[in-house]
Amino acid sequence: MRIARRTLRTALLVAFIAFAFPQLVGLPFLSQNPVILQAALIVSRNLLFIELACAIVATVAGIILGRANQPWRKLAFGVAACVLLSRLDIYELLFHPLQAPAFISAADTKLDAREKVLAVSIKGHIRAYPVRSLSYHHIVNDVLEGVAVAATY
């Protein structure tokens, strides 16, 4: 029984780390070490396998513990929650790409003269995407003269 409880706790810890580590490494505005980035990428690429292995181990440990030991259900629920959360990309939930940007002429703009923009010129047509807007959306999907444009910052 003690081994099953330890195994269940270990499965929960591994499932949580596998879910949280790549998310934390990817946070904006943190310094990023190449070794840590590589480790996060390896975990991300193998996340489904890791999480499923943890879920199987938690299920087996739960069956061994049986009904006599009810607290195992909370730990098994924690593993299941990590498995489900690992399937979400929190950055997709936080940042919404701008799909249909609206534009006005440069003469009508209310931008400060010092404001930074990303500019695109295609076939003589120019679009400018203010960095202020890009810092929220992180990406603007646009079409200019029939050419798909993805402006990002």
Residue pairs with C-beta under 8 A, 6 or more apart in sequence:
1 64
1 65
1 69
4 61
4 64
4 65
4 72
5 61
5 65
5 69
5 72
7 57
7 61
8 57
8 58
8 61
8 62
8 65
8 72
8 75
8 76
8 79
9 75
10 57
11 54
11 55
11 57
11 58
11 61
11 75
11 79
12 54
12 58
12 75
12 78
12 79
12 82
14 50
14 54
15 50
15 51
15 54
15 55
15 58
15 78
15 79
15 82
15 83
15 86
16 78
16 82
18 43
18 47
18 50
18 51
18 54
18 82
18 86
19 47
19 51
19 82
19 83
19 85
19 86
21 39
21 40
21 43
22 40
22 41
22 43
22 44
22 47
23 90
25 32
25 36
25 37
25 39
25 40
26 40
26 91
43 50
47 86
48 86
51 82
51 83
51 86
52 83
54 79
54 82
54 83
55 79
55 80
55 83
58 75
58 76
58 79
58 80
59 76
61 72
61 76
62 72
62 73
62 76
65 72
95 136
95 137
95 138
95 139
96 137
97 137
97 138
97 139
97 140
97 141
98 133
98 137
98 139
98 140
98 141
99 141
101 129
101 140
101 142
103 127
106 128
111 117
111 130
115 130
115 131
115 132
116 130
116 131
117 128
117 129
117 130
117 131
118 128
118 129
118 131
118 134
118 151
118 153
119 126
119 127
119 128
119 129
120 126
120 127
120 128
120 129
120 144
120 149
120 151
122 144
122 145
122 147
122 149
123 145
125 144
125 145
127 142
127 144
127 149
129 140
129 142
129 151
131 153
133 140
134 140
134 151
134 152
134 153
135 153
138 152
138 153
139 150
139 151
139 152
140 149
140 150
140 151
140 152
141 148
141 149
141 150
142 148
142 149
142 150
142 151
143 149
